[in-house]
Structures are given as structure tokens and as C-alpha cells.
């Protein structure tokens, strides 16, 4: 019998949303399979008073559990960070660890401005993300074919293979205008891509999935239907992969991959992995 997982509390402390620290902590902590981590987010710690209250909470946790919690911090202000650093914790400074080295490399001092990575509606990057999200929603599942020339990438594949979540992730995280288009039995019978997609062949990227997994996903939506039957799923997946090979469309299977992995591969294959900040 497997040993029970050890428990540990992790605080995510940030002067903004905490998304950066949380994402980094997930990646690092996933390497410690013997533990189960309870994560507590503490966003918008942007004053000495808030930092003091956060430190008190961390200290209470350490006392109650008789062990020091881990703290992942993206606090920019050194004085605010110092308040948390002095709490009874293992303090992991994701900004301070790198800023000094980058300062030396660039030869300039950092601004230490709070919230610079999340400037909201004031930034061009934010505006681009909103535009990309709206585009991806409008061009989801082939429902709107006008404007495809504006797409950075067009995902193709059978229904329920992961096209929509990948499109939205690309839009939200990278401001990529991602349309997606379903491959359907009529396309397989015809043996060619829909005429709508022909002018944009260089923008196409295919997603596939193992038939057994596809049947599971479809059964959640339409139980016991022909659409969700394993036989139908096998036919559609085999036909879609054959069509993508014939048309020279790069593709991958989403079966065992996360949205992040799928999106990274799409960016790499389509040549969209360079972005300015």
C-alpha cells in the first residue's frame, strides 16, 4: 500500500494577481510527488500594512502546523518583500532572484514599479489579448468564416478533440488570433479540405486524439449516441489523420497533453513563438 502523502502549506504572495507565482509554484512543486500542497493565494499585497497582515497569517500557519510554510513571492517593492521574508517561512523570491542579474546584464536599474506585468486596459498587450479573444470566440467551430485572413493560426480536427480550449488559451495567454474548424464526415467522403480553408493552408494546424478518449469525451456530452460510439470515433479519427497527412498539415495528438503543451507546439510549428514585451 502506498504511503500517505505528506501535507505542506504554500502561500502565493504577490502585489498583483499572483498568477505568475502560482504558475511557477505548480511547475516546481509537481516534482515533489510525496507531498500534497495546500496553496493559499494572497494577491494585491501592495502596502506595508497588507504585508504585515500577510506575515501574521503566515506565522499563525507555521505555529499551528509546527512547520514552516513555503512562500512563493513576486513582490517587487523590496521593503514590502522584506516584511514577508522576516515571517516564519521558507521565502522564495521570484523577482529578487533574477532582477539583480538582469540589472547587471542590461546596465540599468529596475523601476520596482508595482503591477508592471499586469497593466490592464492601459497596455497595448492587453488590448491585443482582448482582440484575440473576441476573434477566437467569433471563429469557434467554423461558425464564422469571414475574416479568416486575419487569423494567426487555424486549428482543424474532429469534434471534441481540444480545438476550442486551445484556441482560447492561445488568445488569452499570447494574443494569438486562433480560429478553429471542425473536420466532418462530408470532408472525409470528399477527400479534401473544406473550400473555405484552401486559401489559408499555411495557417492550418491539426489536432487529433485517441478514439477511446474521444468516445469518453463525447459520451459526456451526448451519452449512448452514434456520435459518441467508439466505432464512429475510430472512423472519424482515422479519416481526419489520413486527410491531414494527404494535405501536408502538421498535427499532433492531444490525448496525453495539457493545453499548455499543445499550445506551445502550435506556436513552434506555425512560427508564432516570438513575441515582444
N, C-alpha and C positions, 0 to 999 in steps of 0.2 A: 504493500500500500504506500502511495506517495506521501511524503512528509507534508504536513500542513504549511501553507505559505506564511512567512513572517510578515508582520504588519509594520508599515512606516508611514508617517505623515509628511507630506510635501507641500510647502507653501509656494505659490507663484505670485511674486510681488513685482508690481510694475507701476510706473507713473502714467501709463496709458491703458490699453486694453488687456495687456498680458498675453496676447496671442503668441508673440514671438517666444517668450519664455516658456509658455505652455507647450508649444510645438517642439522646442529644443528638449525640454524635460522628457517628453514622451519618447523621443528618439533615444536618449541616453538611458533612461530607466528601463526601457524594454530589454536591455542587456542583462538585467538582474532578475532572472526568472524565479528565483527563490522567494521573491518578495511580492506582496500586494500593496500598492501605494494608494493612499487616500490623498487626493490632490485638493487643495483649498486655494482658490483664486482670490487675490487681493489686488484688484485693479485701481487705477487713479490715486495712487499714493503720491500726491504731488505737493505735500507740505510737511513741515516738521511735526505738526500736531498729528496728522494722519499716520506718519511714520512711527511716532511714539505709541499710538494706539495699536498699530500693527505689531510692533515689537512686544507689547504687553500680551497680545494674543498668542504670539509665538512662544513667549516664556511660559504662559499657562499650559500650553500644549506640552512643552518639554517637561514641566513639573508633573502633570497628570499622567503622562506616559512613561516617565522616568527614562527618556531617551531624547537626544537632540533631533529635532525635525530638520529636514533638508529645505533650504530656501533657494529657489532659482529667481534671480533678480535681474531686471532690465531697468533699474533706476538710473537715471542719467545724472542727476544732481549729486555730487559727492557727499555733501552734508546730509542729505536725506538718506543716502545709501549707508552712511556711517551709523545712523541710528539703528537700522535693521541689522547691520553687521555686528553690532555690540550685543544683540539679543543672544539667547542661549540656543544657538543653531549652527548648522554647517552652511555657511553662506557661499553661494556660487554666483559670482558677479559676471554676468554675461557681457556687460558693457565694458567694465573696467579691465577685464582680461585682455581685451583686444584694442581698446582705444589708444593706450599708450604706444603700442607697437605701430599702429596706423599713423599716429601723430608723428612719430619718428620718420616713418617712410615717406609721408607727404610733406613734412616740414612745416606744418601749420597746426595751430591749436584748435581743438574741437569747440563747438559753440556751447555744449552742455545745455541745449535748449530742450525743454520737456515737450514730448509729443511730436517731435520732428518726423518720426516714421509713420505717423498717422495724422496727417494734416487735414483730413476730412475733405469737405467740399471746396476748400481753398486750393487744392493742388490739381495740377493737370493730370497726374497719375490717377487720382480719384475719379475725375471726370471721364477719363478713358475707360476705367473699370465699369462705370455706370453705363456708358455707351455699349460696351461689350456685353454686359449682362442683358440689356434690352435687346440687342441684336440676337443673342443666343436664344432668348425666350421666344422671340418672333419667328426664328428659323428652327424651332424644335420639331423633330419628327416630320420634316418635309412639309410643314403646314403652310409655309410662305416661301415661294421660290424666287420672288423678285428681290434683287439686291444681293444675290449670291456672289456677285463680283467683288463685293466688299469683304467677304469672308477671308479670314486668315487661314482657316482650315475647315474642311467639310468631312465630318465623320460619317462613315457608312457601315451598315451591318444589319443583321436581323433584329427584329423587335425584341427588346428587353436584354440586350447584350451589354448595356452600360453606356450608351451614347449620350443620353441626356445628362446624367450626373457628371460625366467627363467634360461635356461642353460647358456646363455651368461652373465647374471648378476652374477650367482654363480662363473663363471670363472673369471670375471673381478674384483669382489669385494673380493672373498675368495680363489681364486686359486683352485677352485674345478673343477676337470675334469668331466664334466657333458655331457653325451650323451643323445640323445632323440630319441624315436622310435614311429612311429605312429601306432595306432591300427586301422585296416581297416576291411571292411565287410567280407573279407575272414577269418580273425581271429574269427569273431563272428560266422560265419557259422560253422567253425571247432570246436568252443567252447573251444579253448585253446590258449595260448600264442604262438607267432612265435617260432619255434625251436631254432632260433638264440639266443633268450633271456633266454631260460630254464636254462643254466648253471649259470646265473647271477641273479637268482630270489631274492637273499638277497639284491641286489643293486637297485631293482626296486622301483620306487615311481610313483603313478598315479596322473594325473591331469584330472579334469572334468570341466564341465561348463553347465550353464543352456541352454537348447535348443534354447530358444528365442534369447539369447545373441549370441550364436554360429551362428544362422542364420543371424543375423545382420553383424557379422564379415565376414562371408563367402560371403555375398552379396556384400560387398565392393570389394572383390577380383574377384568373378565370379557372377555378377548380374543375377537374374532370372534363375539360373541353378538348376538342380536337387540336385547337391552337396550342394547348399545353401538353399534348401527348408526346411521349418520348419518340415515337415514330415520326411525327411531324417535325419535332425539333431536330432529329438526326438528318432528315431530308433538307431542311432549311439551312442548317449549319454547313453541311457538305456542299450544297449548291452555292451558298454565299462564298465559301472559301475557294471553290473552283472558279467562280466568276471573278473574284479579286485577283487570283493568280493569272487568269487569262487576260485581264485588263491591266496587269502590272501595277496593282495598287498595293503599297506597303500595308501590312496589317499585323495584329498581334491578338493573342487570346487573353481575355480579361479574367478568366476563371479563377486564377490564384493571385491576381494582382490587385493592389489597392488603387484608389482613384489617383493618388499622388504618383504612383509608379506608372500608371497608364498615361497620365498627362505628361510626365517627364519624357517618356518615349515618344509621344506625339510631337512635342516641342523639338526633340532632337532630330527625328526623321523628316519633319517638314521644314526644318531650318529656322525655327522661331525661338531658339534658346538664347538669343542675345537681346537684352533689354537695358535701356538707360534709366538711371535713377535720378 
